[in-house]
Amino acid sequence: MLDPKLLRSDLPGVAAQLARRGFVLDIAGIAAIEEKRKAAQIEADRLRAERNANAKAVGAARAKGADSAALLVHGEALGARLKAVDVELEKLQAMMSDIQLGLPNILHASVPDGRDESANVELRRWGDPRQFAFPPLDHVALGERRGMDFEAAGRMSGARFVVMTGALARLHRALVHFMLDLHTGEHGYREAYVPYLVRAEALIGTGQLPKFEQDLFSVRGDPGFFLIATAEVPVTNLVRDQILNPESLPLKFAAHTPCFRSEAGAAGKDTRGMIRQHQFEKVELVHIVQPERSGDALEELTSHAEAVLKALELPYRVVALCAGDVSFSSAKTYDLEVWLPSQSRYREISSCSNCEAFQSRRMQARWRNPATGKPELVHTLNGSGVAVGRALVAILENFQEADGGVTIPQALRPYMGGLAKI
Protein backbone atom coordinates (compact mmCIF):
# COMPACT_ATOMS: atom_id res chain seq x y z
CA MET A 1 0.00 0.00 0.00
CA LEU A 2 1.23 3.47 -0.83
CA ASP A 3 1.74 6.04 1.90
CA PRO A 4 -1.63 7.81 2.41
CA LYS A 5 0.26 11.01 3.23
CA LEU A 6 1.86 10.89 -0.20
CA LEU A 7 -1.52 10.52 -1.86
CA ARG A 8 -2.82 13.53 0.03
CA SER A 9 0.23 15.74 -0.49
CA ASP A 10 1.31 14.89 -4.06
CA LEU A 11 -1.40 13.12 -6.02
CA PRO A 12 -0.10 14.34 -9.43
CA GLY A 13 3.38 13.09 -8.50
CA VAL A 14 2.00 9.66 -7.60
CA ALA A 15 0.07 9.60 -10.88
CA ALA A 16 3.26 10.36 -12.81
CA GLN A 17 5.12 7.58 -11.04
CA LEU A 18 2.37 5.01 -11.64
CA ALA A 19 2.12 6.08 -15.29
CA ARG A 20 5.53 4.43 -15.77
CA ARG A 21 3.71 1.13 -15.26
CA GLY A 22 0.97 2.11 -17.67
CA PHE A 23 -1.39 2.62 -14.73
CA VAL A 24 -3.80 5.52 -15.11
CA LEU A 25 -4.66 7.13 -11.79
CA ASP A 26 -8.05 8.84 -11.50
CA ILE A 27 -6.73 12.05 -9.98
CA ALA A 28 -10.04 13.92 -10.14
CA GLY A 29 -12.02 11.06 -8.63
CA ILE A 30 -9.57 10.52 -5.77
CA ALA A 31 -9.32 14.26 -5.11
CA ALA A 32 -13.11 14.55 -4.95
CA ILE A 33 -13.39 11.70 -2.43
CA GLU A 34 -10.54 13.17 -0.38
CA GLU A 35 -12.21 16.58 -0.28
CA LYS A 36 -15.44 15.00 0.95
CA ARG A 37 -13.50 12.97 3.51
CA LYS A 38 -11.71 16.04 4.85
CA ALA A 39 -14.96 17.99 5.05
CA ALA A 40 -16.64 15.10 6.89
CA GLN A 41 -13.68 14.80 9.26
CA ILE A 42 -13.78 18.53 10.04
CA GLU A 43 -17.52 18.40 10.62
CA ALA A 44 -17.21 15.32 12.81
CA ASP A 45 -14.51 16.99 14.89
CA ARG A 46 -16.63 20.15 15.20
CA LEU A 47 -19.72 18.23 16.26
CA ARG A 48 -17.77 16.15 18.75
CA ALA A 49 -16.28 19.29 20.32
CA GLU A 50 -19.71 20.98 20.45
CA ARG A 51 -21.27 17.85 21.98
CA ASN A 52 -18.56 17.75 24.65
CA ALA A 53 -19.05 21.44 25.42
CA ASN A 54 -22.81 20.90 25.63
CA ALA A 55 -22.30 17.99 28.01
CA LYS A 56 -20.21 20.23 30.27
CA ALA A 57 -22.95 22.88 30.12
CA VAL A 58 -25.50 20.27 31.19
CA GLY A 59 -23.32 19.35 34.15
CA ALA A 60 -22.85 23.00 35.12
CA ALA A 61 -26.60 23.70 34.87
CA ARG A 62 -27.44 20.74 37.05
CA ALA A 63 -24.83 21.82 39.59
CA LYS A 64 -26.58 25.18 39.83
CA GLY A 65 -30.03 23.60 39.91
CA ALA A 66 -30.91 25.27 36.59
CA ASP A 67 -33.17 23.79 33.92
CA SER A 68 -31.07 21.66 31.52
CA ALA A 69 -33.89 20.26 29.33
CA ALA A 70 -33.04 22.42 26.31
CA LEU A 71 -29.38 21.49 26.61
CA LEU A 72 -30.29 17.81 26.75
CA VAL A 73 -32.43 18.09 23.61
CA HIS A 74 -29.60 19.93 21.86
CA GLY A 75 -27.16 17.23 22.99
CA GLU A 76 -29.36 14.50 21.51
CA ALA A 77 -29.55 16.39 18.23
CA LEU A 78 -25.78 16.80 18.17
CA GLY A 79 -25.33 13.08 18.89
CA ALA A 80 -27.66 12.11 16.04
CA ARG A 81 -25.93 14.46 13.66
CA LEU A 82 -22.50 13.20 14.72
CA LYS A 83 -23.57 9.58 14.21
CA ALA A 84 -24.74 10.38 10.66
CA VAL A 85 -21.49 12.21 9.84
CA ASP A 86 -19.40 9.34 11.30
CA VAL A 87 -21.27 6.88 9.07
CA GLU A 88 -20.53 9.05 6.05
CA LEU A 89 -16.91 9.42 7.12
CA GLU A 90 -16.50 5.65 7.48
CA LYS A 91 -17.99 5.18 4.01
CA LEU A 92 -15.56 7.70 2.49
CA GLN A 93 -12.61 6.18 4.36
CA ALA A 94 -13.59 2.72 3.10
CA MET A 95 -13.75 4.09 -0.47
CA MET A 96 -10.25 5.56 -0.07
CA SER A 97 -8.98 2.31 1.43
CA ASP A 98 -10.37 0.30 -1.51
CA ILE A 99 -8.67 2.68 -3.93
CA GLN A 100 -5.37 2.45 -2.06
CA LEU A 101 -5.48 -1.38 -2.03
CA GLY A 102 -5.85 -1.30 -5.81
CA LEU A 103 -2.82 0.91 -6.42
CA PRO A 104 0.47 -0.80 -7.37
CA ASN A 105 3.78 0.03 -5.79
CA ILE A 106 5.85 3.00 -6.93
CA LEU A 107 8.84 1.83 -8.94
CA HIS A 108 12.44 2.35 -7.94
CA ALA A 109 14.16 5.01 -10.04
CA SER A 110 16.58 2.42 -11.47
CA VAL A 111 13.81 0.35 -13.10
CA PRO A 112 14.10 0.67 -16.90
CA ASP A 113 11.19 2.17 -18.82
CA GLY A 114 9.06 -0.03 -21.07
CA ARG A 115 5.57 -1.42 -21.45
CA ASP A 116 6.17 -5.19 -21.62
CA GLU A 117 8.80 -7.93 -21.36
CA SER A 118 10.32 -6.93 -24.69
CA ALA A 119 11.82 -3.91 -22.88
CA ASN A 120 13.42 -5.96 -20.09
CA VAL A 121 17.17 -5.42 -19.83
CA GLU A 122 19.61 -8.33 -19.75
CA LEU A 123 22.23 -7.76 -17.06
CA ARG A 124 24.42 -10.87 -17.29
CA ARG A 125 24.66 -14.47 -18.40
CA TRP A 126 26.26 -17.51 -16.85
CA GLY A 127 27.16 -20.72 -18.65
CA ASP A 128 27.04 -21.56 -22.33
CA PRO A 129 24.04 -23.39 -23.78
CA ARG A 130 25.03 -26.91 -24.70
CA GLN A 131 25.51 -27.78 -28.36
CA PHE A 132 23.88 -31.15 -28.96
CA ALA A 133 25.13 -33.71 -31.47
CA PHE A 134 21.57 -35.01 -31.72
CA PRO A 135 18.09 -33.40 -31.82
CA PRO A 136 17.28 -32.64 -28.15
CA LEU A 137 13.92 -33.76 -26.81
CA ASP A 138 11.69 -31.66 -24.59
CA HIS A 139 11.08 -32.59 -20.96
CA VAL A 140 7.73 -34.20 -21.75
CA ALA A 141 9.20 -36.70 -24.22
CA LEU A 142 12.07 -37.40 -21.84
CA GLY A 143 9.92 -37.60 -18.72
CA GLU A 144 7.14 -39.78 -20.04
CA ARG A 145 9.69 -42.58 -20.52
CA ARG A 146 10.62 -42.40 -16.84
CA GLY A 147 7.50 -41.90 -14.77
CA MET A 148 6.15 -38.48 -15.76
CA ASP A 149 2.44 -39.07 -16.31
CA PHE A 150 0.16 -36.25 -17.45
CA GLU A 151 -2.64 -38.62 -18.48
CA ALA A 152 -3.03 -40.09 -15.00
CA ALA A 153 -2.99 -36.59 -13.49
CA GLY A 154 -5.62 -35.51 -16.00
CA ARG A 155 -7.94 -38.36 -15.06
CA MET A 156 -8.05 -37.28 -11.44
CA SER A 157 -7.48 -33.52 -11.64
CA GLY A 158 -7.68 -32.25 -15.21
CA ALA A 159 -5.16 -30.22 -17.19
CA ARG A 160 -2.04 -28.55 -15.76
CA PHE A 161 -1.22 -31.30 -13.28
CA VAL A 162 1.40 -34.06 -13.33
CA VAL A 163 2.15 -37.35 -11.61
CA MET A 164 5.77 -38.41 -11.18
CA THR A 165 7.00 -41.78 -9.93
CA GLY A 166 10.31 -43.55 -9.50
CA ALA A 167 13.57 -41.74 -10.18
CA LEU A 168 11.82 -38.57 -11.37
CA ALA A 169 9.89 -38.26 -8.11
CA ARG A 170 13.14 -38.75 -6.24
CA LEU A 171 14.89 -36.15 -8.41
CA HIS A 172 12.13 -33.69 -7.59
CA ARG A 173 12.57 -34.38 -3.87
CA ALA A 174 16.36 -34.18 -4.21
CA LEU A 175 16.08 -30.68 -5.66
CA VAL A 176 14.05 -29.50 -2.68
CA HIS A 177 16.51 -30.92 -0.15
CA PHE A 178 19.52 -29.58 -2.05
CA MET A 179 18.10 -26.05 -2.22
CA LEU A 180 17.12 -25.97 1.45
CA ASP A 181 20.53 -27.27 2.51
CA LEU A 182 22.30 -24.72 0.31
CA HIS A 183 20.29 -21.74 1.56
CA THR A 184 20.30 -22.70 5.24
CA GLY A 185 23.83 -24.07 5.32
CA GLU A 186 25.69 -21.55 3.16
CA HIS A 187 23.48 -18.47 2.76
CA GLY A 188 22.32 -17.93 6.33
CA TYR A 189 18.57 -18.56 5.97
CA ARG A 190 16.35 -19.92 8.70
CA GLU A 191 14.13 -22.73 7.45
CA ALA A 192 10.40 -22.20 7.98
CA TYR A 193 7.44 -24.55 7.80
CA VAL A 194 4.26 -22.55 7.21
CA PRO A 195 0.53 -23.09 6.54
CA TYR A 196 -0.61 -23.76 2.98
CA LEU A 197 -4.03 -22.27 3.78
CA VAL A 198 -4.30 -18.61 4.75
CA ARG A 199 -7.02 -16.09 5.51
CA ALA A 200 -7.76 -13.17 3.23
CA GLU A 201 -5.98 -10.78 5.58
CA ALA A 202 -2.65 -12.47 4.90
CA LEU A 203 -3.15 -12.15 1.13
CA ILE A 204 -4.15 -8.50 1.48
CA GLY A 205 -0.96 -7.96 3.44
CA THR A 206 1.31 -9.17 0.64
CA GLY A 207 -0.75 -7.71 -2.20
CA GLN A 208 -2.45 -10.77 -3.75
CA LEU A 209 -5.86 -9.49 -2.64
CA PRO A 210 -8.04 -7.86 -3.66
CA LYS A 211 -6.54 -7.41 -7.14
CA PHE A 212 -5.59 -11.01 -7.97
CA GLU A 213 -8.41 -13.03 -6.44
CA GLN A 214 -9.13 -14.73 -9.77
CA ASP A 215 -5.64 -16.24 -9.70
CA LEU A 216 -6.23 -17.91 -6.33
CA PHE A 217 -8.00 -21.07 -5.25
CA SER A 218 -10.46 -20.53 -2.40
CA VAL A 219 -11.67 -23.38 -0.21
CA ARG A 220 -15.23 -24.46 -0.88
CA GLY A 221 -17.38 -24.19 2.21
CA ASP A 222 -15.09 -21.66 3.83
CA PRO A 223 -14.56 -18.59 1.62
CA GLY A 224 -12.24 -17.16 4.27
CA PHE A 225 -9.52 -19.66 3.37
CA PHE A 226 -7.29 -19.59 0.29
CA LEU A 227 -4.59 -21.98 -0.90
CA ILE A 228 -1.28 -20.15 -1.10
CA ALA A 229 0.06 -19.21 -4.53
CA THR A 230 3.53 -18.75 -3.04
CA ALA A 231 5.24 -19.20 0.32
CA GLU A 232 5.91 -15.46 0.19
CA VAL A 233 2.45 -14.98 1.69
CA PRO A 234 2.69 -16.93 4.97
CA VAL A 235 6.42 -16.30 5.44
CA THR A 236 6.20 -12.52 5.02
CA ASN A 237 3.16 -12.47 7.30
CA LEU A 238 5.33 -13.84 10.11
CA VAL A 239 6.12 -10.19 10.91
CA ARG A 240 2.55 -8.94 10.57
CA ASP A 241 1.57 -6.54 13.40
CA GLN A 242 5.05 -6.88 14.91
CA ILE A 243 7.54 -4.28 16.11
CA LEU A 244 10.95 -5.88 15.62
CA ASN A 245 14.07 -5.14 17.60
CA PRO A 246 16.91 -3.79 15.44
CA GLU A 247 19.17 -6.58 16.74
CA SER A 248 16.89 -9.18 15.11
CA LEU A 249 17.32 -7.72 11.62
CA PRO A 250 17.84 -8.76 8.96
CA LEU A 251 15.52 -11.77 9.02
CA LYS A 252 16.09 -14.33 6.27
CA PHE A 253 13.70 -17.24 5.82
CA ALA A 254 13.69 -20.18 3.40
CA ALA A 255 10.51 -22.23 3.00
CA HIS A 256 9.56 -25.15 0.79
CA THR A 257 5.84 -25.28 -0.02
CA PRO A 258 3.48 -26.33 -2.75
CA CYS A 259 1.98 -23.42 -4.66
CA PHE A 260 -1.52 -23.32 -6.14
CA ARG A 261 -2.47 -21.00 -8.99
CA SER A 262 -5.55 -20.91 -11.18
CA GLU A 263 -3.54 -19.47 -14.09
CA ALA A 264 -6.67 -17.53 -14.99
CA GLY A 265 -4.78 -15.28 -17.40
CA ALA A 266 -2.73 -18.04 -19.01
CA ALA A 267 -5.29 -19.67 -21.31
CA GLY A 268 -3.44 -21.29 -24.19
CA LYS A 269 0.01 -20.58 -22.73
CA ASP A 270 2.45 -23.42 -21.97
CA THR A 271 -0.23 -26.08 -22.14
CA ARG A 272 2.36 -28.81 -22.76
CA GLY A 273 4.33 -30.16 -19.84
CA MET A 274 5.33 -28.74 -16.47
CA ILE A 275 6.18 -25.13 -17.27
CA ARG A 276 2.86 -23.67 -16.09
CA GLN A 277 0.79 -25.76 -13.67
CA HIS A 278 -1.98 -25.35 -11.14
CA GLN A 279 0.15 -27.10 -8.50
CA PHE A 280 3.92 -26.83 -8.25
CA GLU A 281 6.61 -26.43 -5.62
CA LYS A 282 9.15 -23.76 -4.76
CA VAL A 283 11.81 -23.01 -2.24
CA GLU A 284 11.00 -19.39 -1.41
CA LEU A 285 13.42 -16.87 0.08
CA VAL A 286 12.17 -13.91 2.14
CA HIS A 287 14.17 -11.03 3.63
CA ILE A 288 12.91 -8.56 6.26
CA VAL A 289 15.37 -5.66 6.52
CA GLN A 290 15.93 -2.06 7.56
CA PRO A 291 14.91 0.30 4.74
CA GLU A 292 18.44 1.46 3.98
CA ARG A 293 19.54 -2.16 3.42
CA SER A 294 16.88 -3.31 0.98
CA GLY A 295 18.82 -2.36 -2.16
CA ASP A 296 21.80 -4.46 -1.11
CA ALA A 297 19.47 -7.21 0.11
CA LEU A 298 17.95 -7.53 -3.37
CA GLU A 299 21.39 -8.09 -4.88
CA GLU A 300 22.20 -10.63 -2.15
CA LEU A 301 18.92 -12.51 -2.55
CA THR A 302 19.38 -12.67 -6.33
CA SER A 303 22.89 -14.03 -5.93
CA HIS A 304 21.55 -16.79 -3.69
CA ALA A 305 19.05 -17.87 -6.34
CA GLU A 306 21.84 -17.73 -8.92
CA ALA A 307 23.97 -19.99 -6.73
CA VAL A 308 21.40 -22.77 -7.14
CA LEU A 309 21.62 -22.64 -10.92
CA LYS A 310 25.41 -22.45 -10.87
CA ALA A 311 25.63 -25.49 -8.60
CA LEU A 312 23.28 -27.37 -10.93
CA GLU A 313 25.38 -26.27 -13.94
CA LEU A 314 22.38 -24.78 -15.71
CA PRO A 315 22.98 -21.87 -18.12
CA TYR A 316 20.94 -18.83 -17.20
CA ARG A 317 20.66 -15.10 -17.55
CA VAL A 318 19.54 -12.29 -15.23
CA VAL A 319 17.23 -9.57 -16.52
CA ALA A 320 15.98 -6.37 -14.92
CA LEU A 321 12.24 -6.11 -15.46
CA CYS A 322 11.01 -2.94 -17.10
CA ALA A 323 8.35 -0.68 -15.61
CA GLY A 324 5.47 -2.38 -17.40
CA ASP A 325 6.57 -5.89 -16.38
CA VAL A 326 7.26 -5.39 -12.67
CA SER A 327 4.69 -7.08 -10.46
CA PHE A 328 2.01 -5.22 -8.50
CA SER A 329 3.74 -5.24 -5.09
CA SER A 330 7.32 -4.84 -6.26
CA ALA A 331 9.40 -1.68 -6.56
CA LYS A 332 12.17 -3.49 -8.45
CA THR A 333 12.54 -7.03 -9.78
CA TYR A 334 15.22 -9.23 -11.31
CA ASP A 335 14.19 -12.38 -13.16
CA LEU A 336 16.45 -15.40 -13.53
CA GLU A 337 15.81 -17.25 -16.77
CA VAL A 338 17.19 -20.75 -17.37
CA TRP A 339 18.09 -22.10 -20.81
CA LEU A 340 15.69 -24.70 -22.26
CA PRO A 341 17.16 -26.50 -25.30
CA SER A 342 13.76 -27.65 -26.60
CA GLN A 343 12.61 -24.03 -26.90
CA SER A 344 16.02 -22.55 -27.76
CA ARG A 345 15.41 -19.75 -25.33
CA TYR A 346 15.62 -18.70 -21.71
CA ARG A 347 12.56 -19.18 -19.47
CA GLU A 348 11.85 -17.68 -16.05
CA ILE A 349 12.80 -19.86 -13.10
CA SER A 350 13.05 -17.24 -10.35
CA SER A 351 11.75 -13.74 -9.71
CA CYS A 352 13.54 -11.69 -7.02
CA SER A 353 11.74 -8.56 -5.83
CA ASN A 354 12.20 -5.65 -3.45
CA CYS A 355 8.77 -4.55 -2.25
CA GLU A 356 10.22 -1.82 -0.02
CA ALA A 357 7.48 -0.66 2.44
CA PHE A 358 4.52 -1.62 0.23
CA GLN A 359 3.73 -4.90 2.02
CA SER A 360 4.84 -3.83 5.48
CA ARG A 361 2.44 -0.86 5.43
CA ARG A 362 -0.43 -3.26 4.68
CA MET A 363 0.74 -5.65 7.42
CA GLN A 364 1.91 -2.99 9.90
CA ALA A 365 5.26 -4.75 10.11
CA ARG A 366 7.69 -2.41 11.82
CA TRP A 367 11.04 -2.14 13.58
CA ARG A 368 12.10 0.21 16.36
CA ASN A 369 14.67 2.57 14.92
CA PRO A 370 17.29 3.18 17.64
CA ALA A 371 18.05 6.60 16.15
CA THR A 372 14.51 7.83 16.79
CA GLY A 373 13.19 5.32 19.31
CA LYS A 374 10.03 5.09 17.20
CA PRO A 375 8.49 2.21 15.22
CA GLU A 376 9.10 2.50 11.48
CA LEU A 377 8.13 0.28 8.56
CA VAL A 378 10.53 -2.48 7.53
CA HIS A 379 11.27 -3.38 3.92
CA THR A 380 10.32 -6.83 2.58
CA LEU A 381 11.90 -8.82 -0.24
CA ASN A 382 11.14 -12.20 -1.74
CA GLY A 383 12.41 -14.51 -4.46
CA SER A 384 12.26 -18.09 -5.66
CA GLY A 385 15.31 -20.02 -4.70
CA VAL A 386 14.19 -21.66 -7.08
CA ALA A 387 11.03 -23.11 -8.66
CA VAL A 388 11.46 -26.88 -8.24
CA GLY A 389 9.46 -28.10 -11.24
CA ARG A 390 11.16 -25.76 -13.66
CA ALA A 391 14.57 -26.77 -12.29
CA LEU A 392 13.66 -30.39 -12.95
CA VAL A 393 12.56 -29.48 -16.48
CA ALA A 394 15.86 -27.68 -17.09
CA ILE A 395 17.90 -30.65 -15.82
CA LEU A 396 16.05 -33.13 -18.00
CA GLU A 397 16.57 -31.04 -21.11
CA ASN A 398 20.12 -29.79 -20.50
CA PHE A 399 21.54 -33.10 -19.25
CA GLN A 400 19.87 -35.47 -21.72
CA GLU A 401 21.95 -37.98 -23.66
CA ALA A 402 21.57 -39.47 -27.13
CA ASP A 403 20.25 -42.77 -25.69
CA GLY A 404 17.41 -40.93 -23.94
CA GLY A 405 19.04 -41.07 -20.51
CA VAL A 406 19.60 -38.06 -18.29
CA THR A 407 22.82 -37.42 -16.37
CA ILE A 408 22.33 -36.29 -12.77
CA PRO A 409 24.23 -33.07 -11.90
CA GLN A 410 27.05 -33.69 -9.44
CA ALA A 411 25.45 -31.50 -6.77
CA LEU A 412 22.37 -33.72 -6.65
CA ARG A 413 24.01 -37.16 -6.61
CA PRO A 414 24.36 -37.29 -2.80
CA TYR A 415 20.58 -36.73 -2.63
CA MET A 416 19.98 -39.48 -5.20
CA GLY A 417 21.86 -42.22 -3.35
CA GLY A 418 24.84 -41.77 -5.64
CA LEU A 419 22.79 -42.34 -8.81
CA ALA A 420 24.60 -40.76 -11.78
CA LYS A 421 22.08 -41.30 -14.55
CA ILE A 422 18.39 -42.04 -15.03
Buried (B, 14 or more C-beta within 10 A) or exposed (E): BBBEEEBBEEBEEBBEBBEBBEBEBEEEEBBEBBEBBEBBBEBBEEBBEBBEEBBEBBEEBEEEEEEBEEBBEBBEEBBEBBEEBBEBBEEBBEBBEEBBBEBBBBBBEEBBEBEEEEBBEEEEBBBEBBEBEEEBBBBBBBBBEBBBBBEEBBEEEEEBBBBBEEBBBBBBBBBBBBBBBBBBEEBEBEEBEBBBBBBBEBBBBBBBBEBBBEBBBBEEEEEEBBBBBBBBBBBBBBBBEBBBEEEEBBBBBBBBBEBBBBBEEBEEEBEEBBBBBBBBBBBBBBBBBBBEBBBEBBEBBBEBBBBBBBBBBBBBBBBBBBBBBBBBBBBBBBBBBBBBBBEEEBBBBBBBBBBBBBBBBBBBBBBEEEEEEEBBBBBBBBBBBBBBBBBBBBBBBBBBEEEEBBBBBEBBBEBBEEBEEB
